[in-house]
Amino acid sequence: MHENSVLDGTVIYANGDFRRYGEAKVGLLTHGLQYGTGCFEGIRGYWSPRERELYLIQLREHYERLFISAKMLLMVPPLAVDELIETTIELCKRNAYETDVYVRPCLFKAAEDVGVRLHDVPSLFAIVPLPFTSYLDKSRGVRACVSSWRRADDTMAPPRAKITGVYVNSALAKSEAVGNGYDEAILLSYDGHVSEGSAENIFLVRRGVLYTPDPSQNILEGCTRRAVMEIAGDLGVEVVERAIDRGELYAADEIFFSGTAAGIAYVASVDKRVVGNGSIGPITRRVAETYERAVVGGEPRYASWLTTVYAKKTTASMTTTSATRAYVT
Ligand SMILES: Cc1ncc(COP(=O)(O)O)c(C=O)c1O
């Protein structure tokens, strides 16, 4: 079938073992592929050339969210959170990464038969790491538009879970935005409030206060969103979670997206209306610079977000377990 020379040799974890990406196969009738019945995570690792260390970011938060997503689909990941953390560290080591990375754990319904359902279907779990640099071009601000697609509503499929099938909503919005000459889409919720970007949470600043849609606005409860709120609070910036109207996007002094892949990316315009003066605003800059220092170990205050791959210093909240021996070959 399709060969990918970079990925094929990558060591991945699948079905209880470490193996090469090119050796792992799924059948064409796999439920997760046919019906979108899977869930996943996106984890970043940042390489610090100075310290020759790879820092994995918010591993525990991501894997805890995977358990919530799995529960919604009547699945349970086959490893405990501590074991998932250990496996991810081991994978990065086996691939000897000395670069920024992205790690994609996924758990999906693996039966190969016909019949859409969640019950009585076995599942498969894999973790695929890959080298990764940037997702949104951060050399300039993001040109965003409000999408004609509404964010999937919790009454239809839960958007606070990272469910593969629900991402068709993001894909429709992103491609519409790019097709119309923008970089990114902002989706409104079904009742017309600002929800989030296609793969990012959104923040706006007005008169020195940082606003972001609250979790009832059909957002994914982002790990980076949480980090931003913590940083902003520590910087003395008031943070308010509430419903946000479309017009507030046009009136905002600053807007930025937050996400594991995107990092913190300032928005230069929305629907061709320039945000502020079109360059990065002062609060966005302070939050972004703090975050960017934090992810390479430069902010001791946020050290608990980081797991080091090579020094194998797991953070205070992360304990190792002997159970990992059962599957580390
Ligand atoms: C739809 C959506 N919203 C928000 C986010 C940001 O979440 P996080 O900061 O956990 O990456 C993502 C990325 O995972 C996403 O796909």
The ligand as an ORCA input file, in Angstrom:
! r2SCAN-3c Opt
* xyz 0 1
  C     -10.395     20.822     18.788
  C      -9.235     21.166     19.661
  N      -9.348     22.144     20.544
  C      -8.332     22.500     21.365
  C      -7.111     21.852     21.281
  C      -6.005     22.249     22.221
  O      -5.848     21.256     23.219
  P      -4.427     20.949     23.855
  O      -3.935     22.223     24.417
  O      -4.708     19.929     24.892
  O      -3.568     20.454     22.771
  C      -6.937     20.827     20.358
  C      -5.660     20.106     20.263
  O      -5.518     19.056     20.795
  C      -8.027     20.467     19.539
  O      -7.894     19.489     18.636
*
